[in-house]
Amino acid sequence: NVQLRGPVSAPDVTGQVALSNAALRVDYLGTNYRIPRADILISDREITFGEVRLLDQYNNEAALTGSIDHDHLNDFSLRLRLTSDKFEVLNLKDYESEYFYGHLVAQVNSMSVTGPVEDIRMNIQATPAAESQLFLPMTSSGDIGTYSFASFKTYGTTQTLPVRKNRNKFTININALATPDLTMTMILDPSTGDAINATGTGNISLEIGTNQDLSIHGVYRIEQGDYTFTFRQLFFRRKFIINAGSSITFGGSVNRTMLDVNATYRTMARLYDLLNDMEKQSQIIPSNELADAKNAQNVDVILFMKGSLEKPDLTFKLDMPERRSIGTYAYTKLERINANDRELFDQVASLLLINAFIPPEGMLGTTALSGGINNMSDIISTTASSQLTNIVNRLLGDQSLQIELKYKNYNLSDAALSGGINRNEFRFGVRQNLFKDRVIVEVGSAYDWGRPTANGNTASSFNLAGDFRLQFLLTEDGQLRSNLFRTSNYDVLVDKNISRAGAGISWRKTFDNLEELV
């Protein structure tokens, strides 16, 4: 029941509006709210809400108060405030915001919407009140992941990039008192999935505006978490457990984020694999030390992430927490490796790839030579695959296309075999994700050559038909999938290719303990 009188340019307005079963959506937050009932009073100067009861999707309740000021339906300005003991304040998917997304249910100490309609400011002060997760893609307008070191321009002219600005402004400021109920995920490289997942404490403020990049301030002290380190071309990941006491300091823009993170990856390995043939066969190492070195024990790969996120300083250290081998020849060799950055990096790569040490000398004996070639060839071929993939992606403009090159040497010397086995395998493959990554197609071929088992002659085998694998992701998260495949691989025992084909359905679940699986 609203009455309007007077000139159209500045009418006199009086009346009231009764809302029933109304709803609203805040696009910038991705949240939907219901209003069971509200009585709104309207005058020439303001639209008064009184106290309106809002319900989120979980029926959590919040109180909305305030008004919208105006001058005879001109020059609107908002003065709204919301408070709640438990309320959903964020529900954004990754495709809905390039700056931050996630799900946050919080105690809202204050949520205000103020300012004229052409320059609205939303301020939220909240503390997590239930299990929540916030994702921060750590990219800037320069996009670290796709930064090009070469740019082209027309000489003799000055290039200025046009910047389109929205005339209306909308600024969101979220001041969050982080608690262990909030899991913060910093996505360091969206293309590989490298990310820091952590829970902890701190006062974090995020500000994002219509015409400005995300700005983050505050210190986040990590109580527990992990750093997921991805080898994209080898299709596996390694998870480092972040040590308590690590911290992330946000200084505004992404490139001013400072890291002080220590994380550990634990595996089982033998100190015996650090020894070359000469050391194993000589008498310089006592037999009891050799016996100890042959037993696998826990090895910690400790990662130190220091400096800015734009140019982090990554260093490693190898440690054996059981301490049982301190003072032995093999342990002393490990200590020397820790003091040599190049050898240390090789051992870290080997532990992450195959969960084993490799002899740092590598070329002194037959066994060491073979082991060194096999491990390093995998690393080199992976690097070649990565570089070739980057070139093809840039030429075709398709980031979902992946090229795979792999070389492997495998051999076995045995007196019972005539000449033993010494063969090489080269694989080439192409992988393509289609239909929003719900369909994965892989094709490839392999060439295998060298000395087979029985007759001692050199023979080669070329997989002309090629391998084929088609995967259908039946669920969006990819846990449930069906697949069709055909493979043809050389079998050294029968000295010919063995072909296999079939179809299947699989389900997989990643978990850290049995409770999560259940």
C-alpha positions in Angstrom: 0.0 0.0 0.0 2.1 2.9 -1.3 1.0 6.4 -2.3 2.9 8.7 -4.7 1.9 12.3 -5.2 3.5 15.4 -6.8 5.9 15.8 -9.7 7.5 12.8 -11.3 11.0 14.1 -10.8 10.5 14.3 -7.0 7.4 12.6 -5.8 6.1 12.4 -2.2 6.1 8.8 -1.2 4.4 7.2 1.8 3.2 3.7 2.6 4.3 0.2 3.5 5.2 -3.1 1.8 4.5 -6.5 3.4 6.8 -9.3 2.1 5.8 -12.9 2.4 8.0 -15.9 1.4 10.6 -13.6 -0.3 14.1 -14.6 -1.3 17.3 -12.9 -2.4 20.7 -13.9 -3.7 24.1 -12.1 -3.1 25.9 -12.8 -6.4 29.3 -11.7 -5.0 29.1 -14.2 -2.2 27.1 -16.9 -4.0 24.6 -17.1 -1.1 20.8 -17.5 -1.2 18.6 -16.3 1.7 14.9 -16.6 2.5 12.7 -14.0 4.2 9.6 -15.6 5.7 8.0 -12.2 6.4 9.0 -8.5 6.6 7.2 -5.2 7.0 8.9 -2.3 5.2 8.0 1.4 5.8 8.5 3.9 3.0 8.7 7.7 3.3 10.1 10.6 1.3 13.5 10.2 2.9 14.1 6.5 3.7 12.9 2.9 3.3 13.0 1.4 6.7 13.4 -2.4 7.2 13.0 -2.5 11.0 14.3 -6.0 11.9 14.0 -8.6 9.2 14.6 -12.3 9.8 16.8 -14.0 7.1 17.3 -17.8 6.8 20.1 -19.5 4.9 19.9 -22.9 3.2 20.5 -24.6 6.6 17.8 -22.6 8.3 20.4 -20.7 10.3 18.9 -17.3 11.3 20.3 -13.8 11.0 18.8 -10.4 11.8 18.9 -7.7 9.2 18.3 -4.1 10.3 18.8 -0.6 8.7 17.4 1.5 5.9 17.9 2.8 2.4 18.1 6.6 2.4 16.8 8.6 -0.6 15.6 12.0 -1.6 12.1 11.5 -3.2 13.3 8.3 -5.0 16.6 9.9 -6.0 20.2 9.5 -4.7 19.7 6.1 -3.0 22.2 5.2 -0.2 22.3 2.0 1.8 22.7 1.6 5.5 22.1 -2.1 6.2 23.5 -4.3 9.0 23.3 -8.1 9.6 24.3 -10.1 12.7 24.0 -13.8 13.5 25.5 -16.5 15.8 25.8 -18.9 12.8 25.1 -18.0 9.2 26.3 -18.9 5.7 28.3 -16.0 4.3 30.1 -17.6 1.3 29.1 -20.3 -1.1 31.1 -19.8 -4.4 32.3 -22.4 -6.9 35.7 -22.2 -8.6 34.1 -21.0 -11.8 32.1 -18.2 -10.1 35.1 -16.2 -8.9 38.7 -15.9 -10.0 39.8 -14.3 -6.7 38.4 -16.6 -4.0 35.8 -19.3 -3.5 34.7 -21.9 -1.1 32.1 -22.4 1.6 32.0 -20.5 4.9 29.6 -20.8 7.8 30.4 -18.2 10.4 29.5 -16.3 13.5 28.8 -12.9 11.9 29.7 -10.2 14.4 28.9 -7.6 11.8 28.0 -7.5 8.2 27.2 -4.1 6.8 26.2 -2.8 3.3 26.7 1.0 3.0 27.2 3.7 0.5 25.4 5.1 -2.6 24.3 2.5 -5.2 27.1 3.5 -7.5 29.7 2.9 -4.8 28.6 0.1 -2.4 30.8 -1.2 0.3 30.2 -4.6 2.0 32.1 -5.2 5.2 32.0 -8.6 6.9 33.6 -9.4 10.3 33.2 -13.1 11.0 34.6 -16.1 12.8 34.1 -19.7 11.5 31.2 -21.4 13.4 31.3 -24.7 11.5 33.6 -26.7 9.3 34.4 -24.4 6.4 36.9 -24.1 3.5 38.3 -21.1 1.7 40.2 -21.4 -1.6 42.7 -18.7 -2.7 44.0 -19.1 -6.3 47.4 -17.4 -5.9 47.5 -15.8 -9.3 47.7 -12.2 -10.3 46.9 -10.2 -13.4 50.2 -11.4 -14.7 49.3 -15.0 -14.3 52.5 -16.6 -13.0 51.7 -20.0 -14.5 51.6 -18.7 -18.1 54.0 -15.8 -17.9 55.9 -15.2 -21.2 59.4 -13.9 -21.1 59.1 -12.7 -24.7 56.6 -10.0 -25.9 56.2 -8.4 -29.3 55.3 -4.9 -30.2 55.3 -2.5 -33.2 58.3 -0.2 -32.9 57.8 3.5 -33.4 54.4 3.4 -31.7 53.5 3.5 -28.0 51.2 0.7 -26.9 48.7 1.3 -24.2 46.5 -1.5 -23.1 42.8 -0.4 -22.9 41.5 -0.8 -19.3 37.7 -1.1 -19.1 36.3 0.2 -15.9 32.9 -0.2 -14.5 31.3 3.1 -13.6 29.6 1.5 -10.6 31.8 0.2 -7.8 31.3 -2.6 -5.4 33.9 -3.4 -2.8 33.9 -6.4 -0.4 36.0 -6.4 2.7 36.1 -9.7 4.7 37.8 -9.6 8.1 38.0 -13.2 9.2 39.3 -14.4 12.6 40.6 -17.8 11.4 40.2 -20.8 13.7 40.9 -24.5 13.1 37.3 -24.9 11.8 38.5 -23.1 8.7 40.6 -24.9 6.1 42.5 -22.5 3.9 43.7 -23.8 0.5 46.2 -21.7 -1.4 46.3 -23.0 -5.0 49.9 -22.3 -6.1 49.6 -23.7 -9.6 46.0 -24.4 -11.0 47.4 -26.4 -14.0 49.0 -29.0 -11.8 47.1 -28.9 -8.6 50.0 -27.7 -6.4 48.4 -26.4 -3.3 48.9 -25.7 0.4 46.0 -27.0 2.6 46.1 -25.8 6.2 44.2 -25.1 9.3 45.4 -22.6 11.9 44.8 -19.2 13.5 45.2 -15.6 12.4 43.4 -12.4 11.5 43.0 -12.4 7.7 41.4 -9.5 5.8 40.4 -9.8 2.1 39.4 -6.9 0.0 38.2 -7.1 -3.6 36.6 -4.4 -5.7 35.0 -4.0 -9.1 38.1 -2.5 -10.6 40.9 -3.9 -8.4 42.7 -7.2 -7.8 42.4 -9.2 -4.6 44.2 -7.7 -1.7 45.0 -9.9 1.4 46.5 -8.8 4.7 47.4 -10.6 7.9 49.5 -13.4 9.3 48.2 -17.0 9.2 49.9 -19.4 11.6 49.6 -23.0 10.5 48.7 -25.6 13.1 48.5 -28.5 10.7 48.2 -29.1 7.0 49.9 -30.4 3.9 51.6 -29.2 0.7 50.6 -31.3 -2.4 53.5 -31.5 -4.8 52.5 -32.7 -8.3 54.5 -34.4 -11.0 52.1 -33.7 -13.8 53.7 -35.8 -16.6 54.1 -38.9 -14.4 50.5 -38.6 -13.1 51.2 -38.9 -9.4 51.4 -36.6 -6.4 53.4 -36.5 -3.3 52.1 -34.9 -0.1 54.3 -33.1 2.3 53.0 -32.7 5.9 53.4 -29.1 7.0 55.1 -28.8 10.4 53.3 -26.7 13.2 54.8 -23.3 13.6 54.9 -22.5 9.8 53.3 -19.3 8.8 52.1 -17.3 5.7 52.2 -13.5 5.8 49.9 -11.7 3.4 51.1 -8.2 2.5 48.4 -7.0 0.1 49.0 -8.2 -3.5 49.8 -11.8 -4.3 53.4 -11.1 -5.1 53.9 -9.7 -1.6 52.9 -12.9 0.1 55.7 -14.2 2.2 56.2 -17.9 3.0 57.8 -19.4 6.1 56.7 -23.0 5.7 58.5 -26.3 6.7 57.0 -29.5 5.4 58.0 -33.2 5.6 57.5 -36.1 3.2 58.3 -39.5 4.8 59.2 -42.7 3.0 61.2 -45.9 3.6 64.7 -46.3 2.0 68.0 -48.1 2.4 71.3 -46.4 3.1 72.8 -49.3 1.2 71.7 -47.8 -2.1 73.9 -44.8 -1.5 77.0 -47.0 -1.7 78.7 -47.7 -5.0 80.1 -51.2 -6.0 83.6 -50.4 -4.8 82.3 -49.4 -1.4 80.1 -52.5 -1.1 82.8 -55.0 -2.1 85.8 -53.5 -0.2 86.6 -54.1 3.4 86.4 -50.4 4.5 82.9 -50.9 5.7 82.4 -53.4 8.6 79.9 -56.2 8.0 77.6 -55.1 10.8 77.3 -51.6 9.2 76.6 -53.2 5.8 73.8 -55.3 7.4 72.3 -52.2 9.0 72.5 -50.3 5.8 70.5 -53.0 3.9 67.5 -52.6 6.3 65.0 -50.0 5.1 64.2 -47.2 7.6 62.2 -44.0 7.7 63.7 -41.1 5.6 62.3 -37.6 5.9 62.5 -35.2 3.0 62.2 -31.9 4.6 61.1 -28.9 2.4 61.8 -25.3 3.4 59.7 -22.7 1.6 61.0 -19.2 2.3 60.7 -15.8 0.7 58.0 -14.3 -1.5 55.4 -16.4 -3.2 56.4 -14.8 -6.5 60.0 -16.0 -6.2 60.1 -18.6 -3.4 63.4 -20.0 -2.1 63.0 -23.8 -1.9 65.6 -25.8 0.0 65.7 -29.4 1.2 67.2 -31.5 3.9 67.3 -35.3 4.3 66.9 -36.7 7.8 66.6 -40.2 9.3 64.4 -39.9 12.5 65.3 -43.3 13.9 68.9 -42.2 14.4 70.1 -45.8 14.5 72.8 -45.4 11.8 74.5 -42.3 13.1 78.3 -42.7 12.9 78.2 -45.3 10.2 80.0 -44.9 6.9 76.7 -44.8 4.9 75.2 -42.2 7.3 78.3 -40.0 7.0 77.8 -40.2 3.2 74.3 -39.0 3.6 75.5 -36.0 5.7 77.9 -35.1 2.9 75.0 -35.2 0.5 73.1 -32.7 2.6 76.0 -30.3 2.3 76.0 -30.5 -1.6 73.0 -28.9 -3.2 73.3 -30.7 -6.5 73.6 -34.2 -5.0 70.9 -33.3 -2.5 68.5 -32.4 -5.3 69.2 -35.7 -7.1 68.5 -37.7 -4.0 65.3 -35.7 -3.2 64.1 -36.4 -6.8 64.8 -40.1 -6.5 63.1 -40.4 -3.1 60.0 -38.6 -4.4 59.9 -40.6 -7.7 60.9 -44.2 -6.6 61.2 -44.0 -2.8 64.9 -45.0 -2.9 68.3 -43.5 -2.8 70.6 -43.6 -5.8 74.5 -43.8 -5.6 75.7 -40.1 -6.0 78.9 -41.3 -7.8 76.6 -43.2 -10.1 79.2 -44.3 -12.8 81.8 -46.4 -10.9 80.2 -49.8 -11.3 77.9 -51.8 -13.5 75.0 -51.8 -11.0 75.4 -48.1 -10.2 75.6 -47.2 -13.8 72.4 -49.1 -14.6 70.5 -47.6 -11.7 71.7 -44.1 -12.5 70.6 -44.4 -16.2 67.2 -45.8 -15.4 66.4 -43.1 -12.8 67.8 -40.2 -14.6 66.3 -41.2 -18.0 62.9 -41.0 -16.4 63.6 -37.6 -15.0 65.0 -36.3 -18.4 62.2 -37.8 -20.4 59.7 -36.2 -18.1 61.3 -32.8 -18.5 61.2 -33.3 -22.3 57.5 -34.2 -22.1 56.8 -31.1 -20.1 58.7 -28.8 -22.5 57.1 -30.4 -25.6 53.6 -30.1 -24.0 54.2 -26.4 -23.4 55.2 -25.8 -27.0 52.2 -27.7 -28.4 49.8 -25.9 -26.0 51.1 -22.5 -27.1 50.9 -23.4 -30.9 47.5 -24.9 -30.7 46.1 -22.8 -27.9 44.8 -25.9 -26.1 45.9 -26.3 -22.6 44.2 -29.7 -22.1 46.5 -31.4 -24.7 49.5 -33.3 -23.1 52.5 -34.9 -24.9 54.3 -37.7 -23.2 57.8 -39.0 -24.0 59.3 -41.7 -21.9 62.6 -43.7 -22.3 63.4 -46.7 -20.1 66.4 -49.1 -20.0 65.9 -52.4 -18.2 68.5 -55.1 -17.9 69.3 -58.3 -15.9 72.6 -60.1 -15.8 72.3 -63.8 -14.8 74.6 -66.7 -15.5 71.7 -69.0 -16.2 70.6 -66.8 -19.1 72.6 -66.6 -22.3 73.7 -63.0 -22.4 71.0 -61.9 -20.0 68.5 -59.1 -20.7 69.4 -55.6 -21.8 66.6 -53.8 -23.6 65.4 -50.3 -24.1 61.8 -48.9 -24.4 60.7 -45.6 -25.9 57.1 -44.5 -25.6 55.2 -41.6 -27.2 51.7 -40.7 -26.3 49.1 -38.0 -26.5 46.5 -37.2 -23.9 43.4 -35.0 -24.4 40.7 -33.9 -22.0 37.3 -33.4 -23.7 33.8 -32.2 -22.7 34.9 -30.2 -19.6 37.3 -32.9 -18.6 34.6 -35.5 -18.3 36.2 -37.6 -21.1 39.9 -38.4 -21.3 41.4 -39.9 -24.4 45.0 -41.4 -24.5 46.7 -42.8 -27.6 50.3 -43.8 -28.0 52.9 -46.3 -29.4 56.0 -48.0 -28.1 59.3 -49.1 -29.6 61.2 -51.8 -27.7 64.7 -53.0 -28.8 67.7 -54.8 -27.4 68.8 -58.3 -26.4 66.0 -60.7 -25.5 66.1 -63.5 -23.0 66.5 -66.8 -24.8 68.7 -66.7 -27.9 70.9 -63.8 -27.0 70.3 -62.0 -30.3 69.2 -58.4 -30.7 65.6 -58.0 -31.6 63.2 -55.1 -31.8 59.4 -54.8 -31.4 57.3 -51.9 -32.6 53.8 -51.4 -31.3 52.3 -50.4 -34.6 48.7 -50.7 -33.6 49.3 -48.4 -30.6 47.8 -48.2 -27.2 44.3 -46.7 -26.6 42.5 -45.8 -23.4 39.2 -43.9 -23.1 38.0 -42.8 -19.7 34.5 -41.5 -18.8 34.2 -39.6 -15.6 30.8 -40.7 -14.3 30.9 -38.2 -11.5 32.2 -34.6 -11.6 34.9 -35.3 -9.0 36.2 -38.2 -11.1 36.0 -40.8 -8.3 33.7 -43.0 -10.3 34.7 -43.7 -13.9 34.4 -46.2 -16.6 37.1 -47.0 -19.2 37.8 -48.8 -22.4 41.4 -49.9 -23.3 43.6 -51.7 -25.7 47.4 -52.2 -25.0 50.1 -54.0 -26.8 53.4 -54.4 -24.8 56.5 -56.4 -25.5 56.9 -59.4 -23.1 60.6 -60.3 -22.7 59.8 -63.8 -21.4 58.0 -64.9 -24.6 59.9 -62.5 -26.9 56.8 -61.0 -28.6 54.1 -58.4 -28.1 51.2 -59.3 -25.8 47.9 -57.5 -26.6 45.2 -56.9 -24.1 41.8 -55.2 -24.4 38.8 -54.7 -22.1 36.4 -52.5 -20.3 35.9 -51.7 -16.7 34.5 -49.4 -14.1 36.4 -48.1 -11.1 36.0 -46.0 -8.0 38.7 -44.5 -6.0 39.0 -42.5 -2.8 41.9 -40.6 -1.4 42.2 -40.8 2.4 44.8 -40.2 5.1 43.4 -42.6 7.7 40.7 -45.4 7.9 38.2 -43.0 9.6 38.1 -40.8 6.5 37.5 -43.8 4.3 34.6 -45.0 6.4 
